[in-house]
Amino acid sequence: MAVQDSSTLGEMASLDLAQAPSPPAAAPTKPLRRLPVQKDWPTWALIAAQIGILVGGISLWEIGARAGWIDAFFWSQPSAIAHTMGIFFTTGDAWTDISFTFRSTILGFIIGTTAGSLLGLSFWWSRNYAAIVQPYVICLESIPKLALAPLIILVFGIGLVSKVAVATALTLVVSTLTAYAGVKALDPDGEKLFYSLGASRMQVFRKLVVPFCLPWIISVLRVNIGLALTGAIVGEFIASQHGLGRAILYAGQTYDIALVWVAVLVLSTLAMVMYAAVSWLESALRKGVRQ
């Protein structure tokens, strides 16, 4: 009897399980999207692409000028530019002009960056001094320095000094404001710590202020080299005996478009060389600061 009851209970349980509703099926999960991965080209491929774009552009320019698609009088053509460049470097004043522009740019860059950085660092010594001088610096920053170039040429003449003065005027204010920004970001607790250890004011300046502001000063080097070159070229545009800016102005006045392109190409090459040199200097200084 007991066996019969147990079998009956088992059949009822299996029947209940069969009639019980099945659990809802899980919703299908969406496949995870992979982040796009960009594969870097090798260096030779990047250089080949750059050279290909340059050669293709020059070829289209030459073909367009020869076919009459573009006006060769106003745009010139690569073959004429190459011929003019040979004359410019063999019988012209190429090296004199390059040397003149290079010297005025480098001198303006060094003087403006050094003087501006020292002026900005000097604001740390006295808040009253900073409050008095700062409005004049901001006023000089708001004035278009290039508008003062004719006055600078009249005062300093048409020689190298006036070009250096224009380049210095463009870099001075930027370096001053950058160094002053570093001074304002200085942690006052660090100064208190130095003074509590018995350091003098000069020691705090040399051991704390200058090292802290040095990265700020370094960060403006690449900007200043471009500004110095701009100032030198603008000064040569106004009045000059030599320089690439004078060559561009002369070529434009005589409608020698090929010579304009030659001077622009030489100027671009000079700018890239100086920019690369300043970038290397910046990297070297940053490594020194980290150490």
C-alpha positions as CSV (number, residue, x, y, z in Angstrom):
1,M,0.0,0.0,0.0
2,A,2.8,2.3,0.9
3,V,4.6,1.5,-2.4
4,Q,1.4,2.4,-4.3
5,D,1.0,5.7,-2.5
6,S,4.6,6.7,-3.2
7,S,4.3,5.9,-6.9
8,T,1.1,7.9,-7.1
9,L,2.8,10.8,-5.4
10,G,5.7,10.6,-7.8
11,E,3.4,10.6,-10.8
12,M,1.6,13.7,-9.5
13,A,4.9,15.5,-8.9
14,S,6.1,14.8,-12.4
15,L,2.7,15.9,-13.7
16,D,3.0,19.2,-11.8
17,L,6.5,19.8,-13.1
18,A,5.4,19.2,-16.6
19,Q,2.5,21.6,-16.3
20,A,4.6,24.3,-14.5
21,P,5.4,27.3,-16.7
22,S,9.0,27.3,-18.0
23,P,11.2,30.3,-17.0
24,P,11.4,33.1,-19.6
25,A,14.2,32.7,-22.0
26,A,17.1,35.2,-21.5
27,A,17.1,38.1,-23.9
28,P,19.8,37.8,-26.5
29,T,22.8,39.8,-25.6
30,K,24.2,42.3,-28.2
31,P,27.8,41.6,-29.2
32,L,30.3,44.0,-27.7
33,R,31.5,46.6,-30.1
34,R,35.3,46.8,-30.3
35,L,37.0,50.1,-30.2
36,P,38.4,51.2,-33.5
37,V,42.1,50.5,-33.7
38,Q,44.3,52.6,-35.9
39,K,47.5,51.0,-37.1
40,D,50.4,53.4,-37.4
41,W,52.2,53.4,-40.6
42,P,56.0,52.8,-40.6
43,T,58.2,55.9,-40.9
44,W,59.2,55.1,-44.5
45,A,55.6,55.0,-45.6
46,L,54.8,58.4,-44.0
47,I,57.9,59.9,-45.6
48,A,57.0,58.3,-49.0
49,A,53.4,59.7,-48.7
50,Q,54.7,63.2,-47.9
51,I,57.2,63.2,-50.8
52,G,54.5,61.8,-53.1
53,I,52.1,64.7,-52.2
54,L,54.9,67.2,-52.7
55,V,55.9,65.8,-56.1
56,G,52.3,65.4,-57.2
57,G,51.5,69.0,-56.3
58,I,54.6,70.4,-58.1
59,S,53.9,68.3,-61.2
60,L,50.3,69.5,-61.4
61,W,51.5,73.1,-61.0
62,E,54.0,72.7,-63.8
63,I,51.5,71.0,-66.1
64,G,48.8,73.6,-65.3
65,A,51.2,76.4,-66.1
66,R,52.4,74.9,-69.4
67,A,48.8,74.0,-70.5
68,G,47.5,77.4,-69.6
69,W,45.2,76.3,-66.9
70,I,46.8,78.8,-64.5
71,D,48.3,82.2,-65.3
72,A,52.1,81.6,-65.2
73,F,52.7,85.4,-65.0
74,F,51.0,85.6,-61.6
75,W,51.7,82.1,-60.3
76,S,55.0,81.4,-62.1
77,Q,55.9,77.7,-62.5
78,P,58.3,75.2,-60.8
79,S,60.8,75.1,-63.7
80,A,61.1,78.9,-63.7
81,I,61.4,78.9,-59.9
82,A,64.2,76.3,-60.0
83,H,66.1,78.4,-62.6
84,T,65.7,81.6,-60.5
85,M,66.9,79.8,-57.4
86,G,70.1,78.8,-59.2
87,I,70.7,82.4,-60.1
88,F,69.8,83.6,-56.6
89,F,72.4,81.3,-54.9
90,T,75.1,81.7,-57.5
91,T,75.1,85.3,-58.6
92,G,72.6,86.9,-56.1
93,D,72.8,88.0,-52.5
94,A,71.3,84.8,-51.1
95,W,73.8,84.1,-48.4
96,T,73.9,87.7,-47.3
97,D,70.2,87.9,-47.0
98,I,69.9,84.6,-45.2
99,S,72.6,85.6,-42.8
100,F,71.0,89.0,-42.1
101,T,67.6,87.5,-41.4
102,F,69.0,84.7,-39.3
103,R,71.1,87.1,-37.1
104,S,68.3,89.5,-36.5
105,T,65.9,86.7,-35.6
106,I,68.3,84.9,-33.2
107,L,69.4,88.1,-31.5
108,G,65.8,89.3,-31.1
109,F,64.8,85.8,-29.8
110,I,67.6,85.7,-27.2
111,I,67.3,89.3,-26.0
112,G,63.5,89.2,-25.9
113,T,63.2,85.8,-24.2
114,T,65.9,86.6,-21.6
115,A,64.8,90.1,-20.8
116,G,61.1,89.2,-20.7
117,S,61.8,86.2,-18.4
118,L,63.9,88.2,-16.0
119,L,61.2,90.9,-15.9
120,G,58.5,88.4,-15.2
121,L,60.6,86.8,-12.4
122,S,61.3,90.2,-10.9
123,F,57.6,90.6,-10.0
124,W,58.1,88.0,-7.3
125,W,60.3,90.4,-5.3
126,S,57.6,92.9,-4.6
127,R,53.8,92.8,-5.0
128,N,53.7,96.6,-5.0
129,Y,56.3,96.7,-7.8
130,A,54.3,94.0,-9.7
131,A,51.1,96.0,-9.3
132,I,52.8,99.2,-10.6
133,V,54.5,97.6,-13.7
134,Q,51.9,95.1,-14.7
135,P,49.4,97.6,-16.3
136,Y,52.2,98.9,-18.5
137,V,53.1,95.4,-19.6
138,I,49.5,94.6,-20.4
139,C,49.1,97.9,-22.3
140,L,52.2,97.0,-24.3
141,E,50.7,93.6,-25.0
142,S,47.5,95.1,-26.3
143,I,49.2,97.4,-28.7
144,P,50.0,95.9,-32.1
145,K,53.8,95.8,-32.0
146,L,54.0,95.7,-35.8
147,A,52.3,99.1,-35.9
148,L,55.3,100.5,-34.0
149,A,57.8,99.0,-36.5
150,P,58.0,102.2,-38.6
151,L,58.8,104.2,-35.5
152,I,61.4,101.7,-34.5
153,I,63.0,101.9,-37.9
154,L,63.1,105.7,-37.8
155,V,64.8,105.6,-34.4
156,F,67.3,102.8,-34.9
157,G,67.9,103.1,-38.7
158,I,67.6,100.6,-41.5
159,G,70.4,98.4,-40.3
160,L,70.5,95.2,-38.2
161,V,69.7,97.0,-34.9
162,S,66.2,98.0,-35.9
163,K,65.3,94.5,-37.0
164,V,66.5,93.1,-33.7
165,A,64.5,95.7,-31.9
166,V,61.3,94.8,-33.7
167,A,61.9,91.1,-33.0
168,T,62.6,91.8,-29.4
169,A,59.4,93.8,-29.0
170,L,57.4,90.9,-30.2
171,T,59.0,88.3,-27.9
172,L,59.5,90.5,-24.8
173,V,55.9,90.8,-23.6
174,V,55.1,87.1,-24.2
175,S,58.1,86.0,-22.1
176,T,57.2,88.5,-19.4
177,L,53.6,87.4,-19.0
178,T,54.5,83.7,-19.1
179,A,57.2,84.0,-16.4
180,Y,54.8,86.1,-14.3
181,A,52.2,83.4,-14.6
182,G,54.7,80.9,-13.2
183,V,55.4,83.3,-10.3
184,K,51.7,83.6,-9.5
185,A,51.4,79.8,-9.5
186,L,54.1,79.4,-6.9
187,D,53.0,77.5,-3.8
188,P,53.3,79.9,-0.8
189,D,53.7,77.0,1.6
190,G,56.9,76.2,-0.2
191,E,58.2,79.7,0.4
192,K,57.3,79.4,4.1
193,L,59.1,76.1,4.3
194,F,62.3,77.6,2.9
195,Y,62.1,80.6,5.2
196,S,61.5,78.3,8.2
197,L,64.7,76.5,7.4
198,G,66.7,79.7,7.5
199,A,67.0,80.5,3.8
200,S,67.6,84.1,2.7
201,R,65.4,85.8,0.1
202,M,68.0,85.4,-2.6
203,Q,68.3,81.7,-1.8
204,V,64.5,81.3,-2.1
205,F,64.6,83.0,-5.4
206,R,67.5,80.9,-6.8
207,K,66.5,77.5,-5.2
208,L,62.7,77.7,-5.5
209,V,61.3,80.5,-7.7
210,V,63.6,80.0,-10.7
211,P,63.4,76.2,-10.9
212,F,59.6,76.3,-10.4
213,C,59.2,78.9,-13.2
214,L,61.7,77.4,-15.6
215,P,59.2,75.0,-17.2
216,W,56.9,78.0,-17.9
217,I,59.8,79.8,-19.5
218,I,60.8,76.8,-21.6
219,S,57.2,76.3,-22.9
220,V,57.3,79.7,-24.7
221,L,60.5,79.1,-26.7
222,R,58.9,77.7,-29.8
223,V,56.4,80.5,-29.8
224,N,59.1,83.2,-29.5
225,I,61.2,81.9,-32.4
226,G,58.2,82.3,-34.7
227,L,57.5,85.8,-33.3
228,A,61.1,86.8,-33.6
229,L,61.2,85.7,-37.3
230,T,58.0,87.6,-37.9
231,G,59.4,90.8,-36.4
232,A,62.6,90.5,-38.4
233,I,60.7,90.1,-41.7
234,V,58.3,93.0,-41.0
235,G,61.3,95.2,-40.2
236,E,62.9,94.2,-43.5
237,F,59.6,94.9,-45.3
238,I,59.5,98.5,-44.1
239,A,63.2,99.4,-44.7
240,S,66.3,97.4,-45.0
241,Q,69.5,96.9,-46.9
242,H,69.5,93.1,-46.8
243,G,67.3,90.2,-45.7
244,L,64.9,87.8,-47.2
245,G,62.0,90.2,-46.4
246,R,63.7,92.8,-48.5
247,A,64.2,90.3,-51.3
248,I,60.5,89.4,-51.2
249,L,59.4,93.0,-51.3
250,Y,61.8,93.9,-54.2
251,A,60.6,90.9,-56.2
252,G,57.0,91.8,-55.6
253,Q,57.5,95.4,-56.7
254,T,59.2,94.2,-59.9
255,Y,56.7,91.5,-60.6
256,D,59.4,88.8,-60.4
257,I,57.0,86.1,-59.1
258,A,59.6,83.4,-59.4
259,L,62.0,85.3,-57.1
260,V,59.1,85.8,-54.7
261,W,58.6,82.0,-54.5
262,V,62.4,81.5,-54.2
263,A,62.6,83.9,-51.2
264,V,59.5,82.4,-49.6
265,L,60.9,78.8,-50.0
266,V,64.3,79.8,-48.5
267,L,62.5,81.6,-45.7
268,S,60.4,78.6,-44.9
269,T,63.4,76.4,-44.9
270,L,65.2,78.8,-42.5
271,A,62.1,78.9,-40.2
272,M,61.9,75.0,-40.1
273,V,65.6,74.8,-39.2
274,M,65.3,77.3,-36.4
275,Y,62.1,75.7,-35.1
276,A,63.7,72.3,-35.1
277,A,66.8,73.7,-33.2
278,V,64.6,75.4,-30.6
279,S,62.5,72.2,-30.2
280,W,65.6,70.3,-29.5
281,L,66.8,72.9,-27.0
282,E,63.4,72.8,-25.3
283,S,63.5,69.0,-25.0
284,A,67.1,69.1,-23.6
285,L,66.1,71.7,-21.1
286,R,63.0,69.8,-20.0
287,K,65.2,66.7,-19.4
288,G,67.5,68.8,-17.3
289,V,64.6,70.2,-15.3
290,R,63.2,66.6,-14.6
291,Q,66.6,65.5,-13.3
